[in-house]
Amino acid sequence: MIRCHLSRMMGERKLKIADVARETGLHRNTITLLYNETANRVDMETIDCLCALFACGVGDLFERVPDDLGS
């Protein structure tokens, strides 16, 4: 399973979804899906915009954690 750390990163900077949308030009719905970890797929451009905003790498934004099935 892939975990998205966007909500934690936004919380550390006290940013709202509207703030991230304004700063990145991304649609609010895209940010909301990532924030709630309900997105099924993410565009490379979206990842690039978020990494640029938070000055981080992809590995800081996303993390793979083992499923309950052990894979």
N, C-alpha and C positions, 0 to 999 in steps of 0.2 A: 504494500500500500504506500502511496506517496502522500506525505504530509506537507502542507503548505504553512509556512510560518509568517504569512502576511499579517495576520491579526496581532501576533506578538510584536512584530516590527512596528506596526502602526501604533500599538499601545505604548511602546517605548518612546515614540516621538510625539505621542498624543495627537495623532492625525485621525481625521474622520474619513469616511469613504469619499465624501465630496472633496476633501482636500487632495486626496490621492488622484481622483479623477481630474481635478483642475490642473494639478502639477504635471500629470503624465499625458493627458488628452485621451485616456482610456475611458470606455463607457462604464458608467456606474454599475451596471449589471455584471460586467466582467469582474470588477473588483469585488463586488458582493459575493459572487460565486467562489472566488478564491479565498476571501475572508472567512466564509462559512465552510470552506473545504468541501464544496458540493460540485465543483467544476469537473467535467469529464475529460476536457482537453484544453490546452492552453497554447495560443499562438506564440511563436518565437519572438515576435515583435512585442508582445505583452510582457514576456519574461525580460526582454532587454530593457523596456521602459521602467519596469519595477526595480531591476537591478541598478539602473542608472540613478533612480530617485533615492534609493536606500544605500547607494555606494557599496554594494555587496556582490558576491558571486552567486551563481545559480544554486550552489550547494548550501548557501546560507538561507535562501528563500525556500528551497524544497529539500526534503529528506525522504529517503526510502526506509520504511520500517517493515519488519516481517509481519505477514498476516498471521492470524490465529492458526492457520493451517501449517505454519512453519516454513513457508516459502519466501 
